[in-house]
Amino acid sequence: MSDESGTGGWCTIESDPGVFTSLVESFGVRGCEFAELWSLDDDSLERVVSDFGDVYGLIFLFKWMPSGGGGGGGGG
């Protein structure tokens, strides 16, 4: 099967916390909250914990490209 969409086999999802909340609620998950995080530095991570409490995971929406070849979201 060829990838004619140009996504390289990645599923495109809107990078909006509300979209993720709706998605997981459709799976039956309750009491879960999503927030945008723009950096993985210590201050940003500490701020998320202080604002929202325990963090159980991170979802990365952009493919990391080690050579700086695009793909968004940082990485060289």
DSSP file (Angstrom, degrees, kcal/mol; ACC not computed):
  #  RESIDUE AA STRUCTURE BP1 BP2  ACC     N-H-->O    O-->H-N    N-H-->O    O-->H-N    TCO  KAPPA ALPHA  PHI   PSI    X-CA   Y-CA   Z-CA
    1    1 A M              0   0    0      0, 0.0     2,-0.2     0, 0.0     0, 0.0   0.000 360.0 360.0 360.0 127.6    0.0    0.0    0.0
    2    2 A S        -     0   0    0      1,-0.0     2,-1.0     2,-0.0     3,-0.1  -0.566 360.0-123.0 -91.9 156.0    1.5    3.4   -1.0
    3    3 A D    >   +     0   0    0     -2,-0.2     3,-0.6     1,-0.2     5,-0.2  -0.788  38.2 163.9 -98.7  92.4    1.3    6.6    1.0
    4    4 A E  T 3   +     0   0    0     -2,-1.0    -1,-0.2     1,-0.2    -2,-0.0   0.547  63.7  74.2 -85.7  -7.7   -0.3    9.0   -1.4
    5    5 A S  T 3  S-     0   0    0     -3,-0.1    -1,-0.2     1,-0.0    -2,-0.1   0.661  98.9-127.2 -80.3 -15.3   -1.3   11.5    1.3
    6    6 A G  S <  S+     0   0    0     -3,-0.6    -2,-0.1     1,-0.0    -1,-0.0   0.614  78.8 114.7  80.0  11.6    2.3   12.7    1.7
    7    7 A T  S >  S-     0   0    0      3,-0.1     3,-1.3     5,-0.0    -3,-0.1   0.482  80.9-124.0 -93.5  -3.0    2.3   12.1    5.5
    8    8 A G  T 3  S-     0   0    0      1,-0.3     3,-0.1    -5,-0.2    -4,-0.0   0.783  73.2 -53.7  66.6  25.4    4.9    9.3    5.5
    9    9 A G  T 3  S+     0   0    0      1,-0.3     2,-0.3    -7,-0.0    -1,-0.3   0.446 106.2 132.1  88.4   0.1    2.4    7.0    7.2
   10   10 A W    <   -     0   0    0     -3,-1.3     2,-0.5     1,-0.0    -1,-0.3  -0.648  58.3-124.8 -86.0 141.7    1.7    9.4   10.1
   11   11 A C        -     0   0    0     -2,-0.3     2,-0.5    -3,-0.1    -1,-0.0  -0.738  24.6-132.4 -82.9 128.0   -1.8   10.1   11.1
   12   12 A T        +     0   0    0     -2,-0.5     2,-0.4     2,-0.0    -5,-0.0  -0.721  31.5 172.1 -87.6 128.3   -2.6   13.8   11.0
   13   13 A I        -     0   0    0     -2,-0.5     2,-0.1    48,-0.2     7,-0.0  -0.994  40.0-104.2-133.7 138.0   -4.4   15.1   14.1
   14   14 A E        -     0   0    0     -2,-0.4     2,-1.9     1,-0.1     6,-0.1  -0.415  31.1-130.0 -59.7 130.8   -5.1   18.7   15.1
   15   15 A S        +     0   0    0     -2,-0.1    -1,-0.1     4,-0.1     3,-0.1  -0.480  65.7 122.4 -86.7  69.6   -2.7   19.8   17.8
   16   16 A D    >>  -     0   0    0     -2,-1.9     4,-1.7     1,-0.1     3,-0.8  -0.998  63.6-137.8-132.8 128.9   -5.3   21.1   20.1
   17   17 A P  H 3> S+     0   0    0      0, 0.0     4,-2.3     0, 0.0    17,-0.2   0.846 105.6  57.1 -55.4 -35.2   -5.9   20.0   23.7
   18   18 A G  H 3> S+     0   0    0      1,-0.2     4,-2.3     2,-0.2     5,-0.2   0.855 103.2  53.3 -64.6 -35.3   -9.6   20.1   23.1
   19   19 A V  H <> S+     0   0    0     -3,-0.8     4,-2.2     2,-0.2    -1,-0.2   0.913 110.4  47.0 -65.6 -42.8   -9.4   17.7   20.2
   20   20 A F  H  X S+     0   0    0     -4,-1.7     4,-2.7     2,-0.2     5,-0.3   0.890 109.9  53.3 -66.5 -39.0   -7.4   15.2   22.3
   21   21 A T  H  X S+     0   0    0     -4,-2.3     4,-2.2     1,-0.2    -2,-0.2   0.943 111.4  45.7 -60.6 -47.3   -9.9   15.5   25.2
   22   22 A S  H  X S+     0   0    0     -4,-2.3     4,-1.7     1,-0.2    -2,-0.2   0.895 112.2  52.8 -61.5 -40.4  -12.8   14.7   22.8
   23   23 A L  H  X S+     0   0    0     -4,-2.2     4,-0.6     2,-0.2    -2,-0.2   0.947 112.7  41.3 -62.1 -50.7  -10.9   11.8   21.3
   24   24 A V  H ><>S+     0   0    0     -4,-2.7     5,-2.2     1,-0.2     3,-0.7   0.841 111.4  56.6 -71.4 -30.9  -10.1   10.1   24.6
   25   25 A E  H ><5S+     0   0    0     -4,-2.2     3,-1.4    -5,-0.3    -1,-0.2   0.855 100.7  58.5 -65.3 -32.7  -13.6   10.8   26.0
   26   26 A S  H 3<5S+     0   0    0     -4,-1.7    -1,-0.2     1,-0.3    -2,-0.2   0.723 102.9  54.3 -67.5 -19.3  -14.9    8.9   22.9
   27   27 A F  T <<5S-     0   0    0     -3,-0.7    -1,-0.3    -4,-0.6    -2,-0.2   0.487 128.0-101.4 -87.2  -5.7  -12.9    5.9   24.2
   28   28 A G  T < 5S+     0   0    0     -3,-1.4     2,-0.3     1,-0.3    -3,-0.2   0.494  73.5 144.8  99.1   4.9  -14.6    6.2   27.6
   29   29 A V      < -     0   0    0     -5,-2.2     2,-0.3    -8,-0.1    -1,-0.3  -0.607  25.4-173.9 -79.2 135.1  -11.8    7.9   29.5
   30   30 A R        +     0   0    0     -2,-0.3     3,-0.1     1,-0.1    -5,-0.0  -0.936  57.3  27.9-127.9 152.2  -13.0   10.4   32.1
   31   31 A G  S    S+     0   0    0     -2,-0.3     2,-0.4     1,-0.3    -1,-0.1   0.735  83.6 130.3  75.9  23.7  -11.2   12.9   34.3
   32   32 A C        -     0   0    0     -3,-0.1     2,-0.4   -11,-0.1    -1,-0.3  -0.883  36.9-165.8-112.3 141.4   -8.3   13.4   31.9
   33   33 A E        -     0   0    0     -2,-0.4     2,-0.4    -3,-0.1   -15,-0.1  -0.984   4.7-156.1-130.9 140.1   -6.9   16.8   30.9
   34   34 A F        -     0   0    0     -2,-0.4     2,-0.3   -17,-0.2   -13,-0.1  -0.876  12.4-179.6-113.1 146.0   -4.6   17.8   28.0
   35   35 A A        -     0   0    0     -2,-0.4     2,-0.3   -18,-0.1   -19,-0.0  -0.987  30.4-108.4-142.0 149.8   -2.4   20.9   27.9
   36   36 A E        -     0   0    0     -2,-0.3     2,-0.4     2,-0.0   -20,-0.0  -0.580  28.2-167.9 -78.0 140.8    0.0   22.3   25.3
   37   37 A L        -     0   0    0     -2,-0.3     3,-0.1     1,-0.1     8,-0.0  -0.989   8.9-175.4-130.7 120.7    3.6   22.2   26.2
   38   38 A W        +     0   0    0     -2,-0.4     2,-0.3     1,-0.1    -1,-0.1   0.581  68.6  25.0 -95.8 -11.2    6.0   24.2   24.0
   39   39 A S        -     0   0    0      2,-0.1    -1,-0.1     1,-0.0    34,-0.0  -0.989  56.8-144.1-150.4 154.4    9.3   23.2   25.6
   40   40 A L        +     0   0    0     -2,-0.3    -1,-0.0     4,-0.1    -3,-0.0   0.163  58.9 127.1-104.6  16.5   10.8   20.3   27.6
   41   41 A D  S  > S-     0   0    0      1,-0.1     4,-2.2     4,-0.0     3,-0.2  -0.305  75.5-104.7 -71.0 162.3   13.0   22.4   29.7
   42   42 A D  H  > S+     0   0    0      1,-0.2     4,-2.6     2,-0.2     5,-0.2   0.868 118.3  53.1 -56.5 -42.5   12.8   22.0   33.5
   43   43 A D  H  > S+     0   0    0      1,-0.2     4,-2.0     2,-0.2    -1,-0.2   0.909 110.1  47.6 -63.0 -42.4   10.9   25.3   34.1
   44   44 A S  H  > S+     0   0    0     -3,-0.2     4,-1.9     2,-0.2    -1,-0.2   0.916 113.4  47.3 -65.6 -43.0    8.2   24.4   31.6
   45   45 A L  H  X S+     0   0    0     -4,-2.2     4,-2.0     1,-0.2    -2,-0.2   0.904 111.8  50.3 -65.8 -40.9    7.8   20.9   33.0
   46   46 A E  H  X S+     0   0    0     -4,-2.6     4,-2.5    -5,-0.2    -1,-0.2   0.877 108.5  53.4 -63.8 -37.1    7.6   22.2   36.5
   47   47 A R  H  X S+     0   0    0     -4,-2.0     4,-2.3     2,-0.2    -1,-0.2   0.896 107.1  51.0 -65.4 -40.4    5.0   24.7   35.5
   48   48 A V  H  X S+     0   0    0     -4,-1.9     4,-2.6     2,-0.2     5,-0.4   0.926 111.9  47.2 -62.7 -43.9    2.8   22.0   34.0
   49   49 A V  H  X S+     0   0    0     -4,-2.0     4,-2.3     1,-0.2    -2,-0.2   0.914 113.5  47.5 -64.4 -42.4    3.0   20.0   37.2
   50   50 A S  H  < S+     0   0    0     -4,-2.5    -1,-0.2     1,-0.2    -2,-0.2   0.853 118.0  42.2 -68.9 -32.3    2.2   23.0   39.4
   51   51 A D  H  < S+     0   0    0     -4,-2.3    -2,-0.2    -5,-0.2    -1,-0.2   0.846 133.1  16.5 -80.0 -35.2   -0.8   24.0   37.1
   52   52 A F  H  < S-     0   0    0     -4,-2.6     2,-0.3     1,-0.3    -3,-0.2   0.564  94.4-131.8-119.6 -12.7   -2.3   20.6   36.5
   53   53 A G     <  +     0   0    0     -4,-2.3    -1,-0.3    -5,-0.4    -2,-0.1  -0.682  69.8  21.1  93.0-150.0   -0.9   18.1   39.1
   54   54 A D        -     0   0    0     -2,-0.3     2,-0.5    -4,-0.1    -4,-0.0  -0.236  66.2-148.4 -58.9 139.4    0.5   14.7   38.2
   55   55 A V        -     0   0    0      1,-0.1     3,-0.1     3,-0.0    -1,-0.1  -0.956  15.7-179.5-110.8 124.7    1.6   14.2   34.6
   56   56 A Y        -     0   0    0     -2,-0.5     2,-0.3     1,-0.3    -1,-0.1   0.516  61.4 -17.1-103.6  -8.0    1.2   10.7   33.3
   57   57 A G        -     0   0    0      2,-0.0     2,-0.4     0, 0.0    -1,-0.3  -0.958  51.9-123.9 177.9 165.8    2.5   11.1   29.8
   58   58 A L        -     0   0    0     -2,-0.3     2,-0.5    -3,-0.1    -3,-0.0  -0.970  15.1-152.1-125.1 142.0    3.5   13.3   26.9
   59   59 A I        -     0   0    0     -2,-0.4     2,-0.6     2,-0.0    -2,-0.0  -0.970   9.3-154.3-115.2 119.9    2.2   13.1   23.3
   60   60 A F        -     0   0    0     -2,-0.5     4,-0.0     1,-0.1    -2,-0.0  -0.840   9.3-173.6 -96.4 124.5    4.6   14.3   20.7
   61   61 A L        +     0   0    0     -2,-0.6     2,-0.4     2,-0.1   -48,-0.2   0.525  63.1  60.5 -97.5  -7.0    2.7   15.6   17.6
   62   62 A F  S    S-     0   0    0     11,-0.1     2,-0.3    10,-0.0    10,-0.1  -0.966  84.8-113.9-126.5 139.1    5.7   16.2   15.3
   63   63 A K        -     0   0    0     -2,-0.4     2,-0.4     8,-0.2    -2,-0.1  -0.512  33.4-124.9 -69.7 128.8    8.3   13.8   14.0
   64   64 A W        -     0   0    0     -2,-0.3    11,-0.1     9,-0.1     7,-0.1  -0.616  21.4-161.8 -77.5 129.3   11.7   14.7   15.4
   65   65 A M    >   -     0   0    0      9,-0.6     3,-1.8    -2,-0.4     5,-0.2  -0.935   5.7-160.8-114.6 107.2   14.3   15.1   12.6
   66   66 A P  T 3  S+     0   0    0      0, 0.0    -1,-0.1     0, 0.0     9,-0.1   0.737  88.6  53.6 -62.5 -24.4   17.8   14.9   13.9
   67   67 A S  T 3  S-     0   0    0      3,-0.1     9,-0.1     1,-0.0     8,-0.1   0.355 115.8-108.2 -93.8   7.6   19.4   16.7   10.9
   68   68 A G  S <  S+     0   0    0     -3,-1.8     8,-0.1     7,-0.7     3,-0.1   0.762  70.3 146.3  74.7  23.6   17.2   19.7   11.2
   69   69 A G        -     0   0    0      1,-0.2     2,-0.2    -4,-0.1    -1,-0.1   0.044  62.8 -99.3 -85.5  28.0   15.3   18.7    8.1
   70   70 A G        +     0   0    0     -5,-0.2    -5,-0.3     5,-0.1    -1,-0.2  -0.529  69.9 137.5  93.4-161.3   11.9   20.1    9.2
   71   71 A G        -     0   0    0     -2,-0.2    -8,-0.2    -3,-0.1    -1,-0.1   0.345  67.7-114.0  94.1  -5.5    9.1   18.2   10.7
   72   72 A G  S    S+     0   0    0    -10,-0.1    -7,-0.3     1,-0.1    -3,-0.0   0.131  85.5  79.1  72.4 171.4    8.4   20.9   13.3
   73   73 A G  S    S-     0   0    0     -9,-0.1   -11,-0.1   -12,-0.0    -1,-0.1   0.583  97.6 -82.3  69.4  14.5    8.8   20.7   17.1
   74   74 A G        +     0   0    0      1,-0.1    -9,-0.6    -6,-0.0    -6,-0.1  -0.287  63.2 141.9  93.8-176.5   12.5   21.2   17.4
   75   75 A G              0   0    0    -11,-0.1    -7,-0.7    -2,-0.1   -10,-0.2   0.896 360.0 360.0  98.1  65.6   15.5   18.9   17.1
   76   76 A G              0   0    0     -9,-0.1   -12,-0.0    -8,-0.1    -2,-0.0   0.438 360.0 360.0  91.7 360.0   18.5   20.4   15.5
